[in-house]
Amino acid sequence: MKTRSLALLVVLLLLRSAFAQTEPPKPREFSTLVAHWAEYADPDYLPFLTDAKPDIAQVGFYGAHFWSLAHTPHGKGYPAHFPVVGLNENREWLTNLNREIHQRGIKVVGHINVKFLVGDPDSPPIPATKTKPAEPGGPRGFFKFYRELWNEEWLGPKPVADPLELLEVDAEGKPITNNNYSIGGMKEYWGCLNNPHWRTVLKAWTKHGVSLGCDGFIINYFYRHDCLCPHCVSTFKAYLAERFTAEELNLKFQISDLKSHRFTEIVSWHKPEESTPLRREMLRFSQVANKAAFDDVFVKYGRSLKPDLLVAQWNHLGNFNQLSGDERCLLPSETWGRDENYLWYSTGAAAHFTDLAEGQLGEGTLQARYIRGSFGNKPFTLGKYESTRTRVAISELAANCGAPMGFYTRFKDPEARAEIVRYYQFLKRHDDLFRWHQPHHETVLLFPRRAIHNGDVRPLARFREIGGQMLDKHMLFDILPDDTVSPDLSSRYRQIVSVEAETPLPPQLGSHNFTNVPKTVRVSLTKHPQRNEFALHLVNYNRIEPAEKHSAGRGIQDEKPIPVEGISISLRVPSGTAVRSAEFLTPENPEPIPVEVEVTRENVLFVVPKFLVYGVVRLRFEN
């Protein structure tokens, strides 16, 4: 045991710190967001925004979806659901939408698909059907836009004459294609982010979006395939030359002459069991190169057009999928989230159903705390694809210093709309709490990023297991990636949990005690950075579940939360502290409820009033 403790101490002292320079306390840029890919042309969309008043409306399409589909009859379907047909018609429609949103005091973040192109370089005429009009032969989708519809007044000159020069290609030099969506019967192609000409196209699209009134962009389809175009090959070789000496390249990867070496693959995501040191370098290169493209196009160029441009990435995490998922899994810590205003991480199908009997709450608490620990005091959201448990989706993000909610804000359902408005107005009423407060936990659980970077994903299973057990025991803990922690960690936390295969569940510290708290409730503690003010957040996942096992539900009518009451709390406070006020906040009650507290020598004791899904006890202390 002493050896392990000493080893952990040595590791902590050697690790590079991502938190070495502390910034003065400041609030997060925003605390609420709505996102829509569909139905944003509905007559009730703008009235819904008026009532909910989110800080950000993530809506509209300005990248490859727009230029591939807005001029076709297929643009009205997935993914963009354009309201009209025609490039100019949609430009005018989006400009008006952005103007209307701005008049409501809300910022607009548009979607920019940076790679995923729909179209055909050439095609025969397509006859009409009962549901679709006839289409002439020739280029379709993106390729028709690039060859025939490119408008230099909007976009400047084309960087190259032939759009095929912009694409990701395989080992034989052929464009990488697939038919996963087959929108309008067209294939999918991919622009190459390492191709400087493709970046010129993206910069033109960025400028165009800014001219239509966007306050920022969220970048999606932000992943690299096994592209072997000259740009990827030369950039990868330059990357390897900077990372390794010639002797190391030969020893580690059997590359005797980097300049003449012929790569048969430069993969990105891959199965962990098929990983090798070289493949991980390929994945790391892919993510480093993508980040360089992001910085070039959106941070450097985009903010040269609009200095306060909001920029974010739509990424994926699932249940902590690594090597085979997560666009930042091998990205160096010093560039992880750098210069980005907020983060979006999709949990996919990992967190949108419950199995309470098995202890599955359908939650994103661990993911939220991992993102918060990696990103610092900036907004983030989870795309949970949660259209049923609307209240809990909003609550778990608010309780963990995130920005509700990532997706499926179903404003056309009257019940869902009413609850979204109710919960968002609750967050607005207590904006100083939800924008200013930061986690105030005594334990830190380290995410095993160093092992993952070495290709070892085995600690992930133990991380999930221990993290879940700590949540069930209502331990107050943060999550930090273990490649970014600093030597002062022991002064910030009373308990450090480093995950290994045999790591036991850490002991419950005695400073805070919770009584009668069901396992279906999650607890977190936050503190105002400038005031002697704390808030205890409780999120209740208990519900009447759908009859069908693991059903995501039909909508908010299947959320069916079961209230919780009788929770007793004992929080440790500095000796001699006097409580100035104690109040209970919950979205279901428009006014704060006074809370009776008992103060002992080092603890404040109280009973949490009954609540439905989300409850916050706010404590203010003298001095």
HELIX and SHEET records of a PDB file:
HELIX    1   1 LYS A    2  LEU A   14  1                                  13    
HELIX    2   2 TYR A   45  ALA A   52  1                                   8    
HELIX    3   3 ALA A   64  LEU A   69  1                                   6    
HELIX    4   4 PRO A   73  LYS A   76  5                                   4    
HELIX    5   5 LEU A   87  GLN A  103  1                                  17    
HELIX    6   6 GLY A  141  LYS A  144  1                                   4    
HELIX    7   7 PHE A  145  LEU A  149  3                                   5    
HELIX    8   8 GLU A  152  LEU A  155  1                                   4    
HELIX    9   9 PRO A  163  LEU A  166  5                                   4    
HELIX   10  10 ILE A  183  GLY A  185  5                                   3    
HELIX   11  11 PRO A  196  SER A  211  1                                  16    
HELIX   12  12 PRO A  230  ARG A  243  1                                  14    
HELIX   13  13 ALA A  246  PHE A  253  1                                   8    
HELIX   14  14 PRO A  272  GLU A  274  5                                   3    
HELIX   15  15 PRO A  277  PHE A  294  1                                  18    
HELIX   16  16 ASP A  295  TYR A  301  3                                   7    
HELIX   17  17 GLY A  302  LEU A  305  1                                   4    
HELIX   18  18 SER A  333  THR A  335  5                                   3    
HELIX   19  19 GLY A  348  ALA A  350  5                                   3    
HELIX   20  20 LEU A  356  GLU A  358  5                                   3    
HELIX   21  21 THR A  365  PHE A  375  1                                  11    
HELIX   22  22 THR A  390  ALA A  399  1                                  10    
HELIX   23  23 PRO A  414  ARG A  429  1                                  16    
HELIX   24  24 ASP A  431  TRP A  436  1                                   6    
HELIX   25  25 ARG A  449  HIS A  453  1                                   5    
HELIX   26  26 ARG A  458  ASP A  472  1                                  15    
HELIX   27  27 LEU A  489  ARG A  492  1                                   4    
HELIX   28  28 ILE A  556  ASP A  558  5                                   3    
SHEET    1   A 7 LEU A  33  HIS A  36  0                                        
SHEET    2   A 7 ILE A  56  PHE A  61  1                                        
SHEET    3   A 7 LYS A 107  ASN A 113  1                                        
SHEET    4   A 7 GLY A 216  ASN A 220  1                                        
SHEET    5   A 7 LEU A 310  HIS A 316  1                                        
SHEET    6   A 7 TYR A 342  SER A 346  1                                        
SHEET    7   A 7 PHE A 380  GLY A 383  1                                        
SHEET    1   B 3 ARG A 140  ARG A 140  0                                        
SHEET    2   B 3 PHE A 116  ASP A 120 -1                                        
SHEET    3   B 3 LYS A 187  TRP A 190 -1                                        
SHEET    1   C 6 GLN A 438  PRO A 439  0                                        
SHEET    2   C 6 VAL A 521  LYS A 527 -1                                        
SHEET    3   C 6 GLU A 533  ASN A 540 -1                                        
SHEET    4   C 6 TYR A 614  PHE A 621 -1                                        
SHEET    5   C 6 VAL A 579  THR A 586 -1                                        
SHEET    6   C 6 ASN A 589  PRO A 594 -1                                        
SHEET    1   D 3 PHE A 477  PRO A 481  0                                        
SHEET    2   D 3 THR A 443  PHE A 447  1                                        
SHEET    3   D 3 GLN A 495  SER A 498  1                                        
SHEET    1   E 4 ASN A 513  THR A 515  0                                        
SHEET    2   E 4 ILE A 567  ARG A 572 -1                                        
SHEET    3   E 4 ASN A 603  VAL A 608 -1                                        
SHEET    4   E 4 VAL A 597  VAL A 599 -1                                        
END                                                                             
